[in-house]
């Protein structure tokens, strides 16, 4: 299903706070802070000429976040960045001066940050990012996971030193529990979703994601005409769309938000004209996107700069995973997790509909950008859906070359 944006704020300027948070200067600052990690390098931007020809478009590029910082997800940017920045700010308050990232390992700074605990709720990737960031500044982390998070994902977060706390119920239940416990214990809650009175830190998480777009725009041969990005609470979609709106202004690309049909809270909000919480229903294989209530900050951005919202069925997400795993023509094999290829799956769906192509101006001259937001963060699920393990996919690609 596709829904054009009919919100009264559509095509209005971003809120000044959001424009500052998601702009080019902020993205450059994110890169500087995250560069304290020795493995902080840009992720690949792949051209997919064979798939572009199949879809009847001029060019297709995919930003491959499966290589990001050893976590295999774009979320390595947001949570870790927010944690590091908040730790620097806390040290600055104690010392009464500005604390630069270059001082992060100084004994007087570590004495302050080691007393901090950062907490979050997660489906997997955000928790790993927060735990990684806490480790970088010498702080502790407590990560809340709901009943549907696999043991493999829990173990992956725990390897970063996080204290893991299981919560009965859904992702939204874990968000509530994390906020309540953090308030009681005096911990800093680093959520990738926002609610009334809690917006700055989710904004920082979104700010972290802008480094990804800064890299992509440096590497892409020509600015994209269309961008399709998946969404859960909307943070990455809003970060990408907001950054593009600031950088390109009125010449920004057409932007489409893609969600699982079983967890389409932004689609429902677009229908209603305001943020709405949808009932939790049947689980989706797109587990990282299984969210029932949008982030208020993300909605504020997307209501202005998203051109449309669409939903995706389960088989369509798997189809995109399998297509990316095939090194056809000059297209490389790419390992995309069950939530990673959803933006591409949205493009594939639109490209097969003459009506939707016309609606979005998608044609043989279009240059499309999508993001592989995660690799095989659960290798067992990946193999079950694709029919090959991540290692087999990459090995097959190497043999083919």
SVG drawing of the C-alpha trace seen along z (x, -y; Angstrom):
<svg xmlns="http://www.w3.org/2000/svg" viewBox="-7 -28 52 51">
<polyline fill="none" stroke="black" stroke-width="0.4" points="0.0,0.0 1.2,-3.5 0.0,-6.8 1.1,-10.2 1.9,-12.7 -1.2,-15.0 -0.1,-16.5 -0.7,-20.2 3.0,-20.7 4.1,-18.8 6.9,-20.7 7.2,-23.2 10.6,-24.0 12.0,-21.9 11.7,-23.0 14.9,-25.1 16.0,-22.6 15.7,-19.7 17.5,-21.6 20.4,-22.2 20.4,-18.6 20.4,-17.0 22.4,-19.5 25.8,-19.2 27.8,-20.8 26.3,-18.4 27.2,-15.4 30.8,-16.6 30.8,-16.8 29.5,-13.2 32.4,-11.9 34.9,-13.6 33.5,-12.1 33.1,-8.6 36.6,-8.7 38.0,-7.8 37.3,-4.2 40.3,-2.9 37.8,-0.9 35.7,-3.9 35.8,-3.9 33.2,-4.8 31.0,-1.9 30.8,-0.9 28.4,-2.5 27.7,0.1 26.3,-0.4 23.8,2.2 23.5,1.6 22.0,5.0 19.2,4.5 18.7,1.0 18.1,2.3 15.7,4.9 13.7,2.2 13.7,-0.2 15.7,-3.0 18.8,-4.8 21.0,-4.0 20.7,-2.3 23.1,-2.7 23.0,-1.0 24.8,-2.2 25.9,1.0 25.8,0.6 26.5,4.3 30.2,3.2 29.6,0.5 32.0,0.5 31.9,4.2 28.2,4.1 26.8,4.8 24.1,2.1 23.7,-1.7 22.7,-1.9 26.3,-1.6 26.4,-5.3 23.5,-6.7 23.5,-5.1 27.3,-5.2 27.5,-8.8 24.9,-9.9 26.5,-8.1 29.9,-9.6 28.6,-13.1 26.5,-12.8 29.6,-11.5 31.6,-14.5 28.9,-16.9 28.7,-15.3 32.4,-15.6 32.2,-19.2 29.6,-19.9 31.7,-18.4 34.9,-20.3 33.2,-23.5 34.6,-23.7 34.3,-22.3 35.6,-18.7 36.9,-17.8 36.7,-14.3 40.5,-14.2 40.4,-14.1 38.2,-11.1 40.9,-8.8 42.3,-11.3 42.2,-10.0 40.2,-13.0 37.6,-12.4 37.4,-8.6 36.9,-9.2 33.6,-10.9 32.4,-8.8 33.1,-5.5 30.4,-6.4 27.8,-6.7 25.3,-4.0 23.6,-4.3 20.3,-2.4 18.1,-1.6 15.5,0.7 16.3,2.5 15.3,5.2 19.1,5.8 21.1,3.2 20.5,0.1 21.4,1.9 24.7,3.0 25.5,-0.6 24.7,-2.0 26.8,0.8 29.7,0.1 29.6,-3.6 29.5,-3.0 32.5,-0.8 34.4,-3.4 34.0,-6.0 34.5,-3.5 30.8,-3.7 28.4,-0.9 25.3,0.1 22.0,1.8 20.0,3.0 16.3,4.0 15.0,6.5 11.5,7.8 10.3,11.4 10.6,11.5 14.4,10.7 16.3,13.9 18.9,15.4 21.5,14.8 20.8,11.1 20.9,10.9 24.3,12.6 25.6,10.2 24.7,7.2 26.1,8.9 29.5,9.3 29.9,5.5 29.7,5.7 26.1,4.8 23.9,6.0 20.9,7.6 17.4,7.3 14.5,9.3 11.0,7.7 7.8,9.5 5.7,8.2 6.6,6.1 9.2,3.6 7.0,0.8 6.8,2.5 10.6,2.7 10.9,-1.1 8.5,-1.9 10.4,0.4 13.8,-1.0 12.6,-4.6 11.1,-3.8 14.1,-1.8 16.6,-4.4 14.7,-7.2 14.6,-5.3 18.3,-4.4 19.6,-7.7 20.8,-6.2 20.9,-8.1 18.3,-6.6 19.5,-6.7 16.4,-5.9 16.1,-5.9 12.4,-7.0 11.0,-10.1 8.0,-11.0 6.6,-14.2 9.3,-15.9 12.1,-13.5 13.3,-14.7 17.0,-15.9 18.7,-12.5 16.7,-10.7 17.6,-13.8 21.3,-13.1 20.8,-9.4 19.3,-10.6 22.2,-13.1 24.6,-10.2 22.9,-8.6 23.7,-11.7 27.3,-10.6 26.1,-7.8 24.5,-10.2 27.5,-12.5 29.6,-9.5 27.1,-8.5 26.8,-11.9 30.6,-12.1 30.7,-8.8 27.7,-8.9 28.4,-10.0 25.3,-12.2 22.7,-13.3 19.8,-10.8 16.4,-11.7 14.7,-9.2 15.4,-7.7 13.6,-4.7 14.3,-4.1 12.8,-1.7 11.4,-2.7 10.5,-1.4 9.9,-4.4 11.2,-6.5 14.6,-7.7 16.8,-6.6 14.2,-7.7 13.9,-11.1 17.6,-11.5 18.2,-10.7 15.2,-12.7 16.0,-15.7 19.7,-15.7 18.7,-15.6 16.2,-18.4 18.8,-20.6 21.6,-19.9 19.4,-20.1 16.6,-22.4 13.9,-22.5 15.9,-20.3 15.9,-17.4 15.1,-13.9 11.7,-12.3 11.7,-10.4 9.6,-7.3 9.2,-5.7 8.9,-1.9 7.4,0.1 6.3,3.7 2.6,4.0 2.3,5.7 4.0,2.7 3.2,-0.4 2.9,-3.1 4.1,-5.9 1.7,-4.9 -1.1,-4.9 0.0,-8.3 0.1,-9.6 -3.5,-8.4 -4.6,-10.0 -2.6,-13.3 -1.0,-12.9 1.2,-10.4 -0.8,-7.3 -0.1,-4.1 -1.3,-1.0 -2.2,2.3 0.5,4.9 -0.4,7.8 1.2,10.7 5.0,10.5 6.9,9.6 10.2,11.1 11.4,7.5 12.1,7.6 14.2,4.4 11.2,2.5 8.5,4.0 7.4,0.8 3.9,-0.3 4.4,-4.0 6.4,-6.6 9.1,-8.8 7.6,-12.3 10.8,-13.9 10.9,-11.6 7.3,-12.3 7.9,-16.0 10.5,-15.7 8.8,-13.2 5.5,-15.0 7.3,-17.8 9.8,-16.1 8.5,-12.6 6.7,-12.4 5.0,-9.2 4.6,-6.2 4.2,-2.6 3.8,0.9 5.5,4.1 4.4,7.7 6.7,10.4 7.5,12.2 8.6,8.9 11.3,8.3 12.6,11.9 12.6,11.3 14.9,8.3 17.2,10.3 17.5,13.1 18.1,10.7 20.9,8.9 22.6,12.2 23.0,12.9 26.0,11.4 24.3,10.9 26.2,9.1 28.2,6.3 26.1,6.3 28.0,7.5 26.5,10.0 25.3,8.2 24.3,9.7 21.1,7.9 19.3,8.9 15.5,9.3 15.2,5.6 18.2,4.4 16.8,4.6 13.3,3.2 14.0,-0.1 15.1,1.8 12.0,4.0 9.8,0.9 11.5,-0.3 11.1,3.1 7.4,3.0 6.9,-0.5 8.9,0.3 6.5,3.0 3.5,0.7 2.9,-1.7 0.6,-3.8 3.1,-4.2 6.0,-4.8 4.0,-7.7 3.0,-9.0 6.6,-9.2 8.1,-10.2 10.2,-7.0 11.5,-6.4 14.6,-5.4 16.5,-8.5 15.9,-8.1 18.9,-7.7 17.8,-5.8 19.6,-5.5 18.6,-2.8 20.3,-1.7 21.1,1.8 20.6,0.9 21.9,4.2 23.7,7.4 22.8,10.8 22.5,9.8 20.9,13.2 22.8,15.6 20.4,18.5 17.3,16.5 19.3,15.3 20.1,18.8 16.5,19.9 15.2,17.1 17.8,16.9 18.9,20.6 22.6,19.8 24.6,18.6 26.2,15.1 29.6,16.8 28.3,18.9 26.9,15.8 30.2,13.9 32.2,17.0 30.0,17.7 30.5,14.1 34.3,14.4 34.3,17.6 32.2,16.0 34.8,13.3"/>
</svg>
